[in-house]
Amino acid sequence: MFNQEIYSARRQQLKATVKQGLILLLANEESSMNYRDNLYHFRQDSSFLYFIGIDRPSLAVVIDIDNDREIVFGNELTMDDIIWTGPRETIREQAAKSGIHTVQSLSDLDTLLKKAQAAGQAIHFLPPYRADNARKLSDWLDIPYAALKDRASVPLIKAIVAQRSIKSDLEVAEIEKAVGITVDMQLEAIRGARAGMTETQVAGRLQGIAVSAGGQLSFPIILTVNGQILHNHYQQTVLQPGQMVLCDCGAETGMHYAGDLTRTFPVDGAFTPQQKTVYEIVAAAQQRAIDALRPGILFRDVHLLACEQLAEGLRDIGLMKGDVKEAVARGAHALFFQCGLGHMMGLDVHDMEDLGEAYVGYTEELQQSMAFGLKSLRLGRALEPGFVLTVEPGLYFIPQLIDEWQAAKKFTDFINYDKVQAFRNFGGIRIEEDFLITETGSRLLGKPLYKTAAAIEAMR
């Protein structure tokens, strides 16, 4: 945990923004794998961590703005619990570290909420993303399960997004720690992967680095020779000479802040000429995006700059043709770059995604496009100092998509399908790094990790 003053100040700011009513924050529950007592690794809700800091399951917190009180609800360990888990800090002791000095049994919460409802007090809660918390909210607040998402508090969502979007110096330090561990994971992959190994063998080593550093993975490792599949997790696929490995991985610190980096490297000691050419197109697009990062610019515009650079590189090697800006404006580049340039990052690797992209990445004035190639852009809004985000352009040659577009004769004025067919088994390349938006521009987070084709080959 950070110190008590940080959590108290965060809650004070939240109360000042929401202004009235009662805020209900729920911790996550333990989740069983294949029978009740065999549990998945516990991961606390990130907004609960941000405002309360207590990393244990089966808790709830009420921040009663109208009556100026804060209460932690939970049940202390029984002797039966202690026999299996050993003694732990009490909820009361942990609550005091968060600056909350009233602790009640979880069974008391239902009574408090019923009284608040009877008094006509607004009860603010976040959209639940886990079934157990949804069930509790439905029972406590007498709201149909299916209606919970629509009944969640928009003022609370907006207030939390506004706070969590701006990272403090302490948060940036935790994120840099996570990125540093992620760099070590990437180095292990780049230096250790060899033909004849399976994707699983490589990924297992990376997970060990994250865990041994005192944390966990910030998301399941994406490590594949089929880089054209955007979220293809490792399998028993054997690495073969001539292939490339796309490794997208991230560590999470013990305080649950995330890192997220991607590198693409050859299974052999060097890229083929074709692979190196495409790699350098992606690298140029990433650098153009990095150079554009600054407060006030729409990240959507940074995304489009990267798209134009990708299209220009593809035109140079004959896969695209015509005016680059027009091609991107009409979406022709999306045959090769289907996803977004990046996303916010913090306590979640896709920060606050459970609160809704419409609030995290966009505004009432700037709505998310549903056009192919833009609908997966999680962040479009104007950048602000304190934002932490990823920049991750890529080129992906998806045979099924190529065949569908060619059969439909889509964008034939911008795409040379006869030449694209020569790349249908190419795979995909992505390069990703994490940045803090500063008052004047941006700063790369974490210790450096080589990314030029020549440097990658030297490490191989």
JOFEN-V909025 format. One line per field, one symbol per residue. phi: phi as a letter, one per 40 degrees, with the letter a starting at -180 (. if undefined). A space follows every 50 residues. Layout:
# JOFEN-V909025
phi->???
This chain:
# JOFEN-V909025
phi->.ccdccccccccccccccgahbbbbbccbcbccbadcbbcdcbccccccc cbgcbacgbabbbcccbfabbcbabccccdccdcbgcbdcdcccccccgb bbbbcccccdcccccccccgccbcacccbbccccccccccbfbddccccc ccccdcdcccccccccccccccccccccccccdccccccccbcadgccdc ccccccccccccchbaccadcbaacbccccbccdbccccbdgcbbbbbaa cbcccgcbbabbbbaccccaccdcccccdccccccccccccccacgcccd ccdcccccccccccccbgcbagccccdcdcgccccbbcbcciacaacbcb cgccchccccbbbccbcccbcdgbccccbbcccbdhcbabbacabbbbdc cdccccccfcfccbbcccccdcbcbchabbbbabbbcbcbiabccgccbd acdccccccc
